Amino acid sequence: MARQSDTKQRILQTARELFATKGVQQTSLQEIADRLGITKPALYYHFSSREELVRSIVTPLLDDGEEFLTRMEQRGDVPPRELVEGFFDFHHRHRADVLLLLTEMTTLAELGLIDTVLAWRARLTRLMFGPEPTLEQETRAVLAFGGMQDCTMQFPDAPFDELKAATVKAACAALAIS
């Protein structure tokens, strides 16, 4: 059983690497199998389709994001800076998969995953500014949250603490919070 799990994880990692370099649609399941030295039927044993493989790659990101937002919503009055810092931590943890999401927007939109990510931003905006944010507040949130996401990918070699401090400071400025 552990062997099966190891193989599945190896498939996910190899697919993630190939998808990131070649794109989802340009990467065949045969290519993934060849890279791993397994047969295509062995790959199909773990994943019935490319779509299932993509979903398996992004599901941890989606589950973690949903858990983070639900926890913040249940708490109610979350200090804005804590929300910003938590959002940074989430994106930093999942930056490779967020990059995949951004580079494969069409494929991921077809799977319904883009709508989920966009809905998160709306929820974050309501957490930050209340149930009916103004247009100015919404634009500030788009700049701040989208910019934070970009910073985690743009500076992959930056020390975590420095990147977090700079990103959170910039996001707070964009949101006009302290």
PEKA-V538211 format. One record per backbone hydrogen bond with DSSP energy under -0.5 kcal/mol. CO is the residue of the C=O (numbers start at 0). NH is the residue of the N-H. If there is no record, write none. Layout:
# PEKA-V538211
{{CO;NH} {CO;NH}}
This chain:
# PEKA-V538211
{{0;4} {1;5} {2;6} {3;7} {4;8} {5;9} {6;10} {7;11} {8;12} {9;13} {10;14} {11;15} {12;16} {13;17} {14;18} {15;19} {16;20} {17;21} {17;22} {18;22} {23;26} {25;27} {27;31} {28;32} {29;33} {30;34} {31;35} {32;36} {32;37} {33;36} {38;42} {39;43} {40;44} {41;45} {42;45} {42;46} {48;52} {49;53} {50;54} {51;55} {52;56} {53;57} {54;58} {55;59} {57;61} {58;62} {59;63} {60;64} {61;65} {62;66} {63;67} {64;68} {65;69} {66;70} {67;71} {68;72} {69;73} {70;74} {71;75} {74;76} {75;77} {78;81} {78;82} {79;83} {80;84} {81;85} {82;86} {83;87} {84;88} {85;89} {86;90} {87;91} {88;92} {89;93} {91;94} {93;97} {94;98} {95;99} {96;100} {97;101} {98;102} {99;103} {101;104} {103;107} {104;108} {105;109} {106;110} {107;112} {107;113} {108;111} {111;115} {112;116} {113;117} {114;118} {115;119} {116;120} {117;121} {118;122} {119;123} {120;124} {121;125} {122;126} {123;127} {124;128} {125;129} {129;132} {133;137} {134;138} {135;139} {136;140} {137;141} {138;142} {139;143} {140;144} {140;145} {141;145} {142;146} {143;147} {144;148} {145;149} {146;150} {147;151} {148;152} {149;152} {149;153} {150;154} {152;155} {154;157} {158;162} {159;163} {160;164} {161;165} {162;166} {163;167} {164;168} {165;169} {166;170} {167;171} {168;172} {169;173} {170;174} {171;175} {171;176} {172;175}}
